[in-house]
Amino acid sequence: MSKPKVILVACGTAIATSTVVAHAIEEGMKKRGITVTTRQCKATEVPSLAADADLIVTTTPLPGNLGKPVIQTLAFLTGIGKEEVLKQIEEMLK
């Protein structure tokens, strides 16, 4: 089995929103046969945590170039475009 991909999930406070997003990503990737580990954090913590992540998914704008792919989306909260974002995550993790 391959090593799980690490997805950093960021929102404003790292409580409710990032929990919803992290669970949705985990379920979506599981259905696609991709093993992921999600780590939740505040948007302000991303620069110090980005090095250990394969991908960053955020619900709020992040500062400059973090050296990792970033997806900024509200799709997991609104439901609009959720499948498209899951497909984008899948492609980025391959």
PDB file with one MODEL, atoms N, CA, C and O in Angstrom:
MODEL        1
ATOM      1  N   MET A   1       0.838  -1.181   0.000  1.00  0.00           N
ATOM      2  CA  MET A   1       0.000   0.000   0.000  1.00  0.00           C
ATOM      3  C   MET A   1       0.883   1.244   0.000  1.00  0.00           C
ATOM      4  O   MET A   1       1.902   1.295   0.690  1.00  0.00           O
ATOM      5  N   SER A   2       0.486   2.238  -0.775  1.00  0.00           N
ATOM      6  CA  SER A   2       1.289   3.455  -0.865  1.00  0.00           C
ATOM      7  C   SER A   2       1.047   4.355   0.338  1.00  0.00           C
ATOM      8  O   SER A   2       0.035   4.249   1.033  1.00  0.00           O
ATOM      9  N   LYS A   3       1.993   5.230   0.557  1.00  0.00           N
ATOM     10  CA  LYS A   3       1.927   6.172   1.672  1.00  0.00           C
ATOM     11  C   LYS A   3       0.763   7.140   1.450  1.00  0.00           C
ATOM     12  O   LYS A   3       0.587   7.644   0.341  1.00  0.00           O
ATOM     13  N   PRO A   4      -0.028   7.406   2.484  1.00  0.00           N
ATOM     14  CA  PRO A   4      -1.147   8.343   2.322  1.00  0.00           C
ATOM     15  C   PRO A   4      -0.662   9.734   1.926  1.00  0.00           C
ATOM     16  O   PRO A   4       0.383  10.194   2.387  1.00  0.00           O
ATOM     17  N   LYS A   5      -1.418  10.387   1.081  1.00  0.00           N
ATOM     18  CA  LYS A   5      -1.142  11.773   0.720  1.00  0.00           C
ATOM     19  C   LYS A   5      -1.631  12.668   1.854  1.00  0.00           C
ATOM     20  O   LYS A   5      -2.659  12.391   2.472  1.00  0.00           O
ATOM     21  N   VAL A   6      -0.900  13.730   2.122  1.00  0.00           N
ATOM     22  CA  VAL A   6      -1.257  14.636   3.213  1.00  0.00           C
ATOM     23  C   VAL A   6      -1.900  15.895   2.627  1.00  0.00           C
ATOM     24  O   VAL A   6      -1.320  16.576   1.781  1.00  0.00           O
ATOM     25  N   ILE A   7      -3.109  16.182   3.100  1.00  0.00           N
ATOM     26  CA  ILE A   7      -3.826  17.371   2.659  1.00  0.00           C
ATOM     27  C   ILE A   7      -4.012  18.281   3.861  1.00  0.00           C
ATOM     28  O   ILE A   7      -4.607  17.894   4.867  1.00  0.00           O
ATOM     29  N   LEU A   8      -3.499  19.483   3.741  1.00  0.00           N
ATOM     30  CA  LEU A   8      -3.657  20.498   4.782  1.00  0.00           C
ATOM     31  C   LEU A   8      -4.959  21.236   4.485  1.00  0.00           C
ATOM     32  O   LEU A   8      -5.129  21.790   3.400  1.00  0.00           O
ATOM     33  N   VAL A   9      -5.879  21.243   5.452  1.00  0.00           N
ATOM     34  CA  VAL A   9      -7.181  21.883   5.275  1.00  0.00           C
ATOM     35  C   VAL A   9      -7.237  23.105   6.179  1.00  0.00           C
ATOM     36  O   VAL A   9      -7.185  22.990   7.404  1.00  0.00           O
ATOM     37  N   ALA A  10      -7.343  24.272   5.561  1.00  0.00           N
ATOM     38  CA  ALA A  10      -7.282  25.526   6.320  1.00  0.00           C
ATOM     39  C   ALA A  10      -8.578  26.319   6.229  1.00  0.00           C
ATOM     40  O   ALA A  10      -9.236  26.371   5.190  1.00  0.00           O
ATOM     41  N   CYS A  11      -8.918  26.933   7.355  1.00  0.00           N
ATOM     42  CA  CYS A  11     -10.030  27.886   7.397  1.00  0.00           C
ATOM     43  C   CYS A  11      -9.644  28.968   8.397  1.00  0.00           C
ATOM     44  O   CYS A  11      -8.499  29.010   8.849  1.00  0.00           O
ATOM     45  N   GLY A  12     -10.558  29.822   8.740  1.00  0.00           N
ATOM     46  CA  GLY A  12     -10.240  30.933   9.619  1.00  0.00           C
ATOM     47  C   GLY A  12      -9.840  30.533  11.030  1.00  0.00           C
ATOM     48  O   GLY A  12      -8.907  31.105  11.593  1.00  0.00           O
ATOM     49  N   THR A  13     -10.540  29.551  11.613  1.00  0.00           N
ATOM     50  CA  THR A  13     -10.286  29.198  13.014  1.00  0.00           C
ATOM     51  C   THR A  13      -9.865  27.757  13.241  1.00  0.00           C
ATOM     52  O   THR A  13      -9.518  27.403  14.367  1.00  0.00           O
ATOM     53  N   ALA A  14      -9.881  26.915  12.221  1.00  0.00           N
ATOM     54  CA  ALA A  14      -9.520  25.498  12.323  1.00  0.00           C
ATOM     55  C   ALA A  14     -10.470  24.720  13.222  1.00  0.00           C
ATOM     56  O   ALA A  14     -10.059  23.772  13.891  1.00  0.00           O
ATOM     57  N   ILE A  15     -11.733  25.117  13.238  1.00  0.00           N
ATOM     58  CA  ILE A  15     -12.708  24.388  14.050  1.00  0.00           C
ATOM     59  C   ILE A  15     -13.774  23.777  13.144  1.00  0.00           C
ATOM     60  O   ILE A  15     -13.586  22.674  12.631  1.00  0.00           O
ATOM     61  N   ALA A  16     -14.864  24.460  12.944  1.00  0.00           N
ATOM     62  CA  ALA A  16     -16.010  23.871  12.256  1.00  0.00           C
ATOM     63  C   ALA A  16     -15.824  23.713  10.746  1.00  0.00           C
ATOM     64  O   ALA A  16     -16.013  22.622  10.208  1.00  0.00           O
ATOM     65  N   THR A  17     -15.462  24.776  10.077  1.00  0.00           N
ATOM     66  CA  THR A  17     -15.378  24.738   8.621  1.00  0.00           C
ATOM     67  C   THR A  17     -14.348  23.730   8.138  1.00  0.00           C
ATOM     68  O   THR A  17     -14.632  22.941   7.237  1.00  0.00           O
ATOM     69  N   SER A  18     -13.173  23.744   8.714  1.00  0.00           N
ATOM     70  CA  SER A  18     -12.136  22.812   8.266  1.00  0.00           C
ATOM     71  C   SER A  18     -12.517  21.369   8.576  1.00  0.00           C
ATOM     72  O   SER A  18     -12.091  20.458   7.867  1.00  0.00           O
ATOM     73  N   THR A  19     -13.306  21.144   9.614  1.00  0.00           N
ATOM     74  CA  THR A  19     -13.771  19.793   9.940  1.00  0.00           C
ATOM     75  C   THR A  19     -14.707  19.287   8.852  1.00  0.00           C
ATOM     76  O   THR A  19     -14.575  18.149   8.401  1.00  0.00           O
ATOM     77  N   VAL A  20     -15.641  20.112   8.431  1.00  0.00           N
ATOM     78  CA  VAL A  20     -16.573  19.739   7.363  1.00  0.00           C
ATOM     79  C   VAL A  20     -15.810  19.434   6.075  1.00  0.00           C
ATOM     80  O   VAL A  20     -16.069  18.427   5.417  1.00  0.00           O
ATOM     81  N   VAL A  21     -14.878  20.302   5.724  1.00  0.00           N
ATOM     82  CA  VAL A  21     -14.102  20.136   4.498  1.00  0.00           C
ATOM     83  C   VAL A  21     -13.227  18.884   4.575  1.00  0.00           C
ATOM     84  O   VAL A  21     -13.175  18.111   3.618  1.00  0.00           O
ATOM     85  N   ALA A  22     -12.552  18.678   5.680  1.00  0.00           N
ATOM     86  CA  ALA A  22     -11.674  17.516   5.837  1.00  0.00           C
ATOM     87  C   ALA A  22     -12.450  16.209   5.699  1.00  0.00           C
ATOM     88  O   ALA A  22     -12.000  15.290   5.014  1.00  0.00           O
ATOM     89  N   HIS A  23     -13.608  16.121   6.342  1.00  0.00           N
ATOM     90  CA  HIS A  23     -14.409  14.896   6.251  1.00  0.00           C
ATOM     91  C   HIS A  23     -14.894  14.651   4.827  1.00  0.00           C
ATOM     92  O   HIS A  23     -14.905  13.512   4.360  1.00  0.00           O
ATOM     93  N   ALA A  24     -15.293  15.712   4.140  1.00  0.00           N
ATOM     94  CA  ALA A  24     -15.761  15.576   2.760  1.00  0.00           C
ATOM     95  C   ALA A  24     -14.634  15.094   1.846  1.00  0.00           C
ATOM     96  O   ALA A  24     -14.854  14.254   0.973  1.00  0.00           O
ATOM     97  N   ILE A  25     -13.440  15.623   2.046  1.00  0.00           N
ATOM     98  CA  ILE A  25     -12.291  15.213   1.232  1.00  0.00           C
ATOM     99  C   ILE A  25     -11.948  13.752   1.519  1.00  0.00           C
ATOM    100  O   ILE A  25     -11.724  12.969   0.595  1.00  0.00           O
ATOM    101  N   GLU A  26     -11.907  13.390   2.801  1.00  0.00           N
ATOM    102  CA  GLU A  26     -11.586  12.004   3.163  1.00  0.00           C
ATOM    103  C   GLU A  26     -12.565  11.026   2.530  1.00  0.00           C
ATOM    104  O   GLU A  26     -12.155  10.014   1.961  1.00  0.00           O
ATOM    105  N   GLU A  27     -13.856  11.325   2.625  1.00  0.00           N
ATOM    106  CA  GLU A  27     -14.884  10.446   2.037  1.00  0.00           C
ATOM    107  C   GLU A  27     -14.763  10.395   0.514  1.00  0.00           C
ATOM    108  O   GLU A  27     -14.835   9.324  -0.089  1.00  0.00           O
ATOM    109  N   GLY A  28     -14.577  11.570  -0.099  1.00  0.00           N
ATOM    110  CA  GLY A  28     -14.469  11.630  -1.556  1.00  0.00           C
ATOM    111  C   GLY A  28     -13.266  10.875  -2.089  1.00  0.00           C
ATOM    112  O   GLY A  28     -13.364  10.199  -3.113  1.00  0.00           O
ATOM    113  N   MET A  29     -12.144  10.980  -1.417  1.00  0.00           N
ATOM    114  CA  MET A  29     -10.939  10.279  -1.863  1.00  0.00           C
ATOM    115  C   MET A  29     -11.040   8.781  -1.578  1.00  0.00           C
ATOM    116  O   MET A  29     -10.536   7.970  -2.356  1.00  0.00           O
ATOM    117  N   LYS A  30     -11.677   8.409  -0.485  1.00  0.00           N
ATOM    118  CA  LYS A  30     -11.878   6.989  -0.166  1.00  0.00           C
ATOM    119  C   LYS A  30     -12.679   6.312  -1.280  1.00  0.00           C
ATOM    120  O   LYS A  30     -12.361   5.196  -1.690  1.00  0.00           O
ATOM    121  N   LYS A  31     -13.718   6.994  -1.766  1.00  0.00           N
ATOM    122  CA  LYS A  31     -14.537   6.460  -2.861  1.00  0.00           C
ATOM    123  C   LYS A  31     -13.726   6.304  -4.143  1.00  0.00           C
ATOM    124  O   LYS A  31     -14.063   5.487  -5.000  1.00  0.00           O
ATOM    125  N   ARG A  32     -12.667   7.083  -4.272  1.00  0.00           N
ATOM    126  CA  ARG A  32     -11.812   7.030  -5.457  1.00  0.00           C
ATOM    127  C   ARG A  32     -10.602   6.118  -5.256  1.00  0.00           C
ATOM    128  O   ARG A  32      -9.763   5.982  -6.146  1.00  0.00           O
ATOM    129  N   GLY A  33     -10.520   5.499  -4.083  1.00  0.00           N
ATOM    130  CA  GLY A  33      -9.426   4.575  -3.814  1.00  0.00           C
ATOM    131  C   GLY A  33      -8.108   5.256  -3.478  1.00  0.00           C
ATOM    132  O   GLY A  33      -7.043   4.657  -3.627  1.00  0.00           O
ATOM    133  N   ILE A  34      -8.173   6.500  -3.028  1.00  0.00           N
ATOM    134  CA  ILE A  34      -6.962   7.254  -2.678  1.00  0.00           C
ATOM    135  C   ILE A  34      -6.923   7.431  -1.164  1.00  0.00           C
ATOM    136  O   ILE A  34      -7.870   7.945  -0.569  1.00  0.00           O
ATOM    137  N   THR A  35      -5.839   7.008  -0.552  1.00  0.00           N
ATOM    138  CA  THR A  35      -5.677   7.148   0.889  1.00  0.00           C
ATOM    139  C   THR A  35      -5.084   8.511   1.198  1.00  0.00           C
ATOM    140  O   THR A  35      -4.017   8.871   0.700  1.00  0.00           O
ATOM    141  N   VAL A  36      -5.797   9.266   2.034  1.00  0.00           N
ATOM    142  CA  VAL A  36      -5.311  10.592   2.417  1.00  0.00           C
ATOM    143  C   VAL A  36      -5.342  10.753   3.932  1.00  0.00           C
ATOM    144  O   VAL A  36      -6.110  10.099   4.638  1.00  0.00           O
ATOM    145  N   THR A  37      -4.492  11.631   4.394  1.00  0.00           N
ATOM    146  CA  THR A  37      -4.509  12.085   5.775  1.00  0.00           C
ATOM    147  C   THR A  37      -4.759  13.578   5.715  1.00  0.00           C
ATOM    148  O   THR A  37      -4.044  14.304   5.025  1.00  0.00           O
ATOM    149  N   THR A  38      -5.772  14.041   6.436  1.00  0.00           N
ATOM    150  CA  THR A  38      -6.034  15.480   6.467  1.00  0.00           C
ATOM    151  C   THR A  38      -5.530  16.049   7.785  1.00  0.00           C
ATOM    152  O   THR A  38      -5.603  15.412   8.836  1.00  0.00           O
ATOM    153  N   ARG A  39      -5.019  17.263   7.691  1.00  0.00           N
ATOM    154  CA  ARG A  39      -4.575  18.000   8.882  1.00  0.00           C
ATOM    155  C   ARG A  39      -5.246  19.365   8.837  1.00  0.00           C
ATOM    156  O   ARG A  39      -5.105  20.103   7.862  1.00  0.00           O
ATOM    157  N   GLN A  40      -5.963  19.690   9.876  1.00  0.00           N
ATOM    158  CA  GLN A  40      -6.680  20.954   9.935  1.00  0.00           C
ATOM    159  C   GLN A  40      -5.817  22.027  10.595  1.00  0.00           C
ATOM    160  O   GLN A  40      -5.045  21.754  11.514  1.00  0.00           O
ATOM    161  N   CYS A  41      -5.971  23.255  10.097  1.00  0.00           N
ATOM    162  CA  CYS A  41      -5.226  24.367  10.677  1.00  0.00           C
ATOM    163  C   CYS A  41      -5.913  25.681  10.359  1.00  0.00           C
ATOM    164  O   CYS A  41      -6.814  25.750   9.524  1.00  0.00           O
ATOM    165  N   LYS A  42      -5.461  26.728  11.051  1.00  0.00           N
ATOM    166  CA  LYS A  42      -5.907  28.086  10.751  1.00  0.00           C
ATOM    167  C   LYS A  42      -5.160  28.560   9.506  1.00  0.00           C
ATOM    168  O   LYS A  42      -4.040  28.121   9.244  1.00  0.00           O
ATOM    169  N   ALA A  43      -5.770  29.440   8.755  1.00  0.00           N
ATOM    170  CA  ALA A  43      -5.115  29.973   7.556  1.00  0.00           C
ATOM    171  C   ALA A  43      -3.768  30.610   7.901  1.00  0.00           C
ATOM    172  O   ALA A  43      -2.830  30.535   7.108  1.00  0.00           O
ATOM    173  N   THR A  44      -3.667  31.223   9.056  1.00  0.00           N
ATOM    174  CA  THR A  44      -2.421  31.880   9.457  1.00  0.00           C
ATOM    175  C   THR A  44      -1.305  30.878   9.747  1.00  0.00           C
ATOM    176  O   THR A  44      -0.130  31.245   9.753  1.00  0.00           O
ATOM    177  N   GLU A  45      -1.663  29.618   9.988  1.00  0.00           N
ATOM    178  CA  GLU A  45      -0.667  28.581  10.286  1.00  0.00           C
ATOM    179  C   GLU A  45      -0.124  27.888   9.038  1.00  0.00           C
ATOM    180  O   GLU A  45       0.883  27.184   9.113  1.00  0.00           O
ATOM    181  N   VAL A  46      -0.775  28.076   7.900  1.00  0.00           N
ATOM    182  CA  VAL A  46      -0.404  27.364   6.678  1.00  0.00           C
ATOM    183  C   VAL A  46       1.068  27.531   6.303  1.00  0.00           C
ATOM    184  O   VAL A  46       1.718  26.526   6.016  1.00  0.00           O
ATOM    185  N   PRO A  47       1.630  28.743   6.288  1.00  0.00           N
ATOM    186  CA  PRO A  47       3.035  28.862   5.878  1.00  0.00           C
ATOM    187  C   PRO A  47       3.992  27.985   6.692  1.00  0.00           C
ATOM    188  O   PRO A  47       4.975  27.480   6.149  1.00  0.00           O
ATOM    189  N   SER A  48       3.720  27.801   7.974  1.00  0.00           N
ATOM    190  CA  SER A  48       4.617  26.993   8.803  1.00  0.00           C
ATOM    191  C   SER A  48       4.350  25.495   8.689  1.00  0.00           C
ATOM    192  O   SER A  48       5.180  24.693   9.118  1.00  0.00           O
ATOM    193  N   LEU A  49       3.214  25.101   8.124  1.00  0.00           N
ATOM    194  CA  LEU A  49       2.853  23.687   8.016  1.00  0.00           C
ATOM    195  C   LEU A  49       2.883  23.147   6.589  1.00  0.00           C
ATOM    196  O   LEU A  49       2.805  21.936   6.384  1.00  0.00           O
ATOM    197  N   ALA A  50       2.993  24.024   5.617  1.00  0.00           N
ATOM    198  CA  ALA A  50       2.879  23.640   4.207  1.00  0.00           C
ATOM    199  C   ALA A  50       3.938  22.632   3.757  1.00  0.00           C
ATOM    200  O   ALA A  50       3.661  21.799   2.894  1.00  0.00           O
ATOM    201  N   ALA A  51       5.110  22.689   4.309  1.00  0.00           N
ATOM    202  CA  ALA A  51       6.205  21.819   3.858  1.00  0.00           C
ATOM    203  C   ALA A  51       5.876  20.335   3.960  1.00  0.00           C
ATOM    204  O   ALA A  51       6.362  19.537   3.158  1.00  0.00           O
ATOM    205  N   ASP A  52       5.059  19.957   4.937  1.00  0.00           N
ATOM    206  CA  ASP A  52       4.728  18.550   5.143  1.00  0.00           C
ATOM    207  C   ASP A  52       3.500  18.096   4.358  1.00  0.00           C
ATOM    208  O   ASP A  52       3.111  16.931   4.449  1.00  0.00           O
ATOM    209  N   ALA A  53       2.890  18.984   3.597  1.00  0.00           N
ATOM    210  CA  ALA A  53       1.654  18.656   2.876  1.00  0.00           C
ATOM    211  C   ALA A  53       1.920  18.408   1.392  1.00  0.00           C
ATOM    212  O   ALA A  53       2.852  18.958   0.806  1.00  0.00           O
ATOM    213  N   ASP A  54       1.074  17.563   0.807  1.00  0.00           N
ATOM    214  CA  ASP A  54       1.111  17.342  -0.638  1.00  0.00           C
ATOM    215  C   ASP A  54       0.195  18.333  -1.355  1.00  0.00           C
ATOM    216  O   ASP A  54       0.410  18.666  -2.520  1.00  0.00           O
ATOM    217  N   LEU A  55      -0.835  18.799  -0.635  1.00  0.00           N
ATOM    218  CA  LEU A  55      -1.838  19.688  -1.207  1.00  0.00           C
ATOM    219  C   LEU A  55      -2.443  20.513  -0.074  1.00  0.00           C
ATOM    220  O   LEU A  55      -2.549  20.048   1.061  1.00  0.00           O
ATOM    221  N   ILE A  56      -2.837  21.740  -0.399  1.00  0.00           N
ATOM    222  CA  ILE A  56      -3.503  22.602   0.571  1.00  0.00           C
ATOM    223  C   ILE A  56      -4.885  22.941   0.031  1.00  0.00           C
ATOM    224  O   ILE A  56      -5.022  23.398  -1.104  1.00  0.00           O
ATOM    225  N   VAL A  57      -5.910  22.712   0.854  1.00  0.00           N
ATOM    226  CA  VAL A  57      -7.274  23.091   0.499  1.00  0.00           C
ATOM    227  C   VAL A  57      -7.719  24.104   1.537  1.00  0.00           C
ATOM    228  O   VAL A  57      -7.630  23.854   2.739  1.00  0.00           O
ATOM    229  N   THR A  58      -8.197  25.249   1.070  1.00  0.00           N
ATOM    230  CA  THR A  58      -8.551  26.337   1.974  1.00  0.00           C
ATOM    231  C   THR A  58      -9.893  26.956   1.617  1.00  0.00           C
ATOM    232  O   THR A  58     -10.308  26.946   0.458  1.00  0.00           O
ATOM    233  N   THR A  59     -10.558  27.489   2.619  1.00  0.00           N
ATOM    234  CA  THR A  59     -11.810  28.192   2.389  1.00  0.00           C
ATOM    235  C   THR A  59     -11.610  29.702   2.439  1.00  0.00           C
ATOM    236  O   THR A  59     -12.562  30.466   2.280  1.00  0.00           O
ATOM    237  N   THR A  60     -10.390  30.122   2.658  1.00  0.00           N
ATOM    238  CA  THR A  60     -10.077  31.544   2.794  1.00  0.00           C
ATOM    239  C   THR A  60      -8.773  31.852   2.047  1.00  0.00           C
ATOM    240  O   THR A  60      -7.937  30.962   1.886  1.00  0.00           O
ATOM    241  N   PRO A  61      -8.589  33.069   1.599  1.00  0.00           N
ATOM    242  CA  PRO A  61      -7.349  33.405   0.890  1.00  0.00           C
ATOM    243  C   PRO A  61      -6.105  33.150   1.744  1.00  0.00           C
ATOM    244  O   PRO A  61      -6.112  33.345   2.960  1.00  0.00           O
ATOM    245  N   LEU A  62      -5.048  32.713   1.079  1.00  0.00           N
ATOM    246  CA  LEU A  62      -3.775  32.450   1.749  1.00  0.00           C
ATOM    247  C   LEU A  62      -2.695  33.373   1.195  1.00  0.00           C
ATOM    248  O   LEU A  62      -2.826  33.887   0.084  1.00  0.00           O
ATOM    249  N   PRO A  63      -1.636  33.583   1.962  1.00  0.00           N
ATOM    250  CA  PRO A  63      -0.551  34.449   1.494  1.00  0.00           C
ATOM    251  C   PRO A  63       0.266  33.809   0.374  1.00  0.00           C
ATOM    252  O   PRO A  63       0.453  32.592   0.364  1.00  0.00           O
ATOM    253  N   GLY A  64       0.745  34.601  -0.552  1.00  0.00           N
ATOM    254  CA  GLY A  64       1.686  34.247  -1.626  1.00  0.00           C
ATOM    255  C   GLY A  64       1.952  32.802  -1.968  1.00  0.00           C
ATOM    256  O   GLY A  64       1.111  31.929  -1.753  1.00  0.00           O
ATOM    257  N   ASN A  65       3.132  32.560  -2.503  1.00  0.00           N
ATOM    258  CA  ASN A  65       3.534  31.233  -2.959  1.00  0.00           C
ATOM    259  C   ASN A  65       3.968  30.389  -1.764  1.00  0.00           C
ATOM    260  O   ASN A  65       4.892  30.745  -1.033  1.00  0.00           O
ATOM    261  N   LEU A  66       3.282  29.268  -1.586  1.00  0.00           N
ATOM    262  CA  LEU A  66       3.580  28.383  -0.467  1.00  0.00           C
ATOM    263  C   LEU A  66       4.404  27.174  -0.897  1.00  0.00           C
ATOM    264  O   LEU A  66       4.773  26.341  -0.068  1.00  0.00           O
ATOM    265  N   GLY A  67       4.690  27.079  -2.189  1.00  0.00           N
ATOM    266  CA  GLY A  67       5.493  25.972  -2.687  1.00  0.00           C
ATOM    267  C   GLY A  67       4.728  24.670  -2.822  1.00  0.00           C
ATOM    268  O   GLY A  67       5.328  23.629  -3.089  1.00  0.00           O
ATOM    269  N   LYS A  68       3.430  24.706  -2.645  1.00  0.00           N
ATOM    270  CA  LYS A  68       2.557  23.538  -2.765  1.00  0.00           C
ATOM    271  C   LYS A  68       1.319  23.944  -3.542  1.00  0.00           C
ATOM    272  O   LYS A  68       0.944  25.117  -3.547  1.00  0.00           O
ATOM    273  N   PRO A  69       0.674  22.972  -4.208  1.00  0.00           N
ATOM    274  CA  PRO A  69      -0.576  23.319  -4.887  1.00  0.00           C
ATOM    275  C   PRO A  69      -1.651  23.717  -3.871  1.00  0.00           C
ATOM    276  O   PRO A  69      -1.761  23.121  -2.799  1.00  0.00           O
ATOM    277  N   VAL A  70      -2.433  24.726  -4.224  1.00  0.00           N
ATOM    278  CA  VAL A  70      -3.483  25.241  -3.338  1.00  0.00           C
ATOM    279  C   VAL A  70      -4.811  25.264  -4.091  1.00  0.00           C
ATOM    280  O   VAL A  70      -4.883  25.706  -5.237  1.00  0.00           O
ATOM    281  N   ILE A  71      -5.848  24.783  -3.432  1.00  0.00           N
ATOM    282  CA  ILE A  71      -7.209  24.903  -3.947  1.00  0.00           C
ATOM    283  C   ILE A  71      -7.985  25.738  -2.944  1.00  0.00           C
ATOM    284  O   ILE A  71      -8.131  25.351  -1.785  1.00  0.00           O
ATOM    285  N   GLN A  72      -8.482  26.883  -3.393  1.00  0.00           N
ATOM    286  CA  GLN A  72      -9.334  27.712  -2.543  1.00  0.00           C
ATOM    287  C   GLN A  72     -10.759  27.504  -3.002  1.00  0.00           C
ATOM    288  O   GLN A  72     -11.078  27.774  -4.160  1.00  0.00           O
ATOM    289  N   THR A  73     -11.636  27.025  -2.110  1.00  0.00           N
ATOM    290  CA  THR A  73     -12.994  26.689  -2.514  1.00  0.00           C
ATOM    291  C   THR A  73     -13.971  26.747  -1.353  1.00  0.00           C
ATOM    292  O   THR A  73     -13.598  26.547  -0.197  1.00  0.00           O
ATOM    293  N   LEU A  74     -15.212  27.021  -1.675  1.00  0.00           N
ATOM    294  CA  LEU A  74     -16.308  26.924  -0.714  1.00  0.00           C
ATOM    295  C   LEU A  74     -17.253  25.791  -1.114  1.00  0.00           C
ATOM    296  O   LEU A  74     -18.328  25.635  -0.535  1.00  0.00           O
ATOM    297  N   ALA A  75     -16.844  25.007  -2.105  1.00  0.00           N
ATOM    298  CA  ALA A  75     -17.707  23.953  -2.645  1.00  0.00           C
ATOM    299  C   ALA A  75     -18.156  22.943  -1.593  1.00  0.00           C
ATOM    300  O   ALA A  75     -19.271  22.427  -1.673  1.00  0.00           O
ATOM    301  N   PHE A  76     -17.321  22.658  -0.624  1.00  0.00           N
ATOM    302  CA  PHE A  76     -17.687  21.672   0.391  1.00  0.00           C
ATOM    303  C   PHE A  76     -18.695  22.230   1.391  1.00  0.00           C
ATOM    304  O   PHE A  76     -19.344  21.472   2.112  1.00  0.00           O
ATOM    305  N   LEU A  77     -18.824  23.541   1.433  1.00  0.00           N
ATOM    306  CA  LEU A  77     -19.799  24.174   2.321  1.00  0.00           C
ATOM    307  C   LEU A  77     -21.114  24.435   1.609  1.00  0.00           C
ATOM    308  O   LEU A  77     -22.186  24.300   2.199  1.00  0.00           O
ATOM    309  N   THR A  78     -21.028  24.807   0.342  1.00  0.00           N
ATOM    310  CA  THR A  78     -22.240  25.132  -0.415  1.00  0.00           C
ATOM    311  C   THR A  78     -22.788  23.932  -1.172  1.00  0.00           C
ATOM    312  O   THR A  78     -23.978  23.884  -1.484  1.00  0.00           O
ATOM    313  N   GLY A  79     -21.926  22.963  -1.469  1.00  0.00           N
ATOM    314  CA  GLY A  79     -22.332  21.820  -2.282  1.00  0.00           C
ATOM    315  C   GLY A  79     -22.220  22.105  -3.770  1.00  0.00           C
ATOM    316  O   GLY A  79     -22.284  21.180  -4.579  1.00  0.00           O
ATOM    317  N   ILE A  80     -22.055  23.358  -4.143  1.00  0.00           N
ATOM    318  CA  ILE A  80     -21.974  23.745  -5.548  1.00  0.00           C
ATOM    319  C   ILE A  80     -20.557  23.499  -6.054  1.00  0.00           C
ATOM    320  O   ILE A  80     -19.601  24.104  -5.569  1.00  0.00           O
ATOM    321  N   GLY A  81     -20.430  22.604  -7.036  1.00  0.00           N
ATOM    322  CA  GLY A  81     -19.129  22.305  -7.615  1.00  0.00           C
ATOM    323  C   GLY A  81     -18.302  21.312  -6.814  1.00  0.00           C
ATOM    324  O   GLY A  81     -17.114  21.139  -7.088  1.00  0.00           O
ATOM    325  N   LYS A  82     -18.902  20.665  -5.839  1.00  0.00           N
ATOM    326  CA  LYS A  82     -18.166  19.749  -4.962  1.00  0.00           C
ATOM    327  C   LYS A  82     -17.503  18.618  -5.734  1.00  0.00           C
ATOM    328  O   LYS A  82     -16.329  18.323  -5.512  1.00  0.00           O
ATOM    329  N   GLU A  83     -18.238  17.985  -6.633  1.00  0.00           N
ATOM    330  CA  GLU A  83     -17.675  16.859  -7.397  1.00  0.00           C
ATOM    331  C   GLU A  83     -16.510  17.303  -8.278  1.00  0.00           C
ATOM    332  O   GLU A  83     -15.533  16.573  -8.441  1.00  0.00           O
ATOM    333  N   GLU A  84     -16.622  18.502  -8.843  1.00  0.00           N
ATOM    334  CA  GLU A  84     -15.542  19.023  -9.675  1.00  0.00           C
ATOM    335  C   GLU A  84     -14.279  19.254  -8.846  1.00  0.00           C
ATOM    336  O   GLU A  84     -13.172  18.974  -9.306  1.00  0.00           O
ATOM    337  N   VAL A  85     -14.445  19.761  -7.628  1.00  0.00           N
ATOM    338  CA  VAL A  85     -13.290  19.998  -6.763  1.00  0.00           C
ATOM    339  C   VAL A  85     -12.681  18.671  -6.323  1.00  0.00           C
ATOM    340  O   VAL A  85     -11.458  18.544  -6.269  1.00  0.00           O
ATOM    341  N   LEU A  86     -13.516  17.680  -6.007  1.00  0.00           N
ATOM    342  CA  LEU A  86     -12.996  16.356  -5.643  1.00  0.00           C
ATOM    343  C   LEU A  86     -12.196  15.751  -6.800  1.00  0.00           C
ATOM    344  O   LEU A  86     -11.161  15.120  -6.588  1.00  0.00           O
ATOM    345  N   LYS A  87     -12.685  15.951  -8.013  1.00  0.00           N
ATOM    346  CA  LYS A  87     -11.957  15.459  -9.189  1.00  0.00           C
ATOM    347  C   LYS A  87     -10.623  16.186  -9.340  1.00  0.00           C
ATOM    348  O   LYS A  87      -9.612  15.571  -9.680  1.00  0.00           O
ATOM    349  N   GLN A  88     -10.623  17.488  -9.088  1.00  0.00           N
ATOM    350  CA  GLN A  88      -9.389  18.281  -9.152  1.00  0.00           C
ATOM    351  C   GLN A  88      -8.393  17.793  -8.102  1.00  0.00           C
ATOM    352  O   GLN A  88      -7.202  17.671  -8.389  1.00  0.00           O
ATOM    353  N   ILE A  89      -8.867  17.515  -6.895  1.00  0.00           N
ATOM    354  CA  ILE A  89      -7.996  16.999  -5.830  1.00  0.00           C
ATOM    355  C   ILE A  89      -7.418  15.656  -6.249  1.00  0.00           C
ATOM    356  O   ILE A  89      -6.222  15.411  -6.093  1.00  0.00           O
ATOM    357  N   GLU A  90      -8.264  14.795  -6.776  1.00  0.00           N
ATOM    358  CA  GLU A  90      -7.804  13.474  -7.245  1.00  0.00           C
ATOM    359  C   GLU A  90      -6.686  13.611  -8.272  1.00  0.00           C
ATOM    360  O   GLU A  90      -5.669  12.922  -8.184  1.00  0.00           O
ATOM    361  N   GLU A  91      -6.872  14.491  -9.236  1.00  0.00           N
ATOM    362  CA  GLU A  91      -5.862  14.696 -10.270  1.00  0.00           C
ATOM    363  C   GLU A  91      -4.555  15.244  -9.689  1.00  0.00           C
ATOM    364  O   GLU A  91      -3.469  14.840 -10.105  1.00  0.00           O
ATOM    365  N   MET A  92      -4.663  16.150  -8.745  1.00  0.00           N
ATOM    366  CA  MET A  92      -3.467  16.750  -8.156  1.00  0.00           C
ATOM    367  C   MET A  92      -2.680  15.756  -7.304  1.00  0.00           C
ATOM    368  O   MET A  92      -1.469  15.899  -7.138  1.00  0.00           O
ATOM    369  N   LEU A  93      -3.362  14.759  -6.771  1.00  0.00           N
ATOM    370  CA  LEU A  93      -2.698  13.781  -5.914  1.00  0.00           C
ATOM    371  C   LEU A  93      -2.075  12.626  -6.686  1.00  0.00           C
ATOM    372  O   LEU A  93      -1.304  11.850  -6.121  1.00  0.00           O
ATOM    373  N   LYS A  94      -2.394  12.504  -7.950  1.00  0.00           N
ATOM    374  CA  LYS A  94      -1.852  11.402  -8.755  1.00  0.00           C
ATOM    375  C   LYS A  94      -0.402  11.646  -9.110  1.00  0.00           C
ATOM    376  O   LYS A  94       0.216  10.822  -9.784  1.00  0.00           O
TER     377      LYS A  94
ENDMDL
END
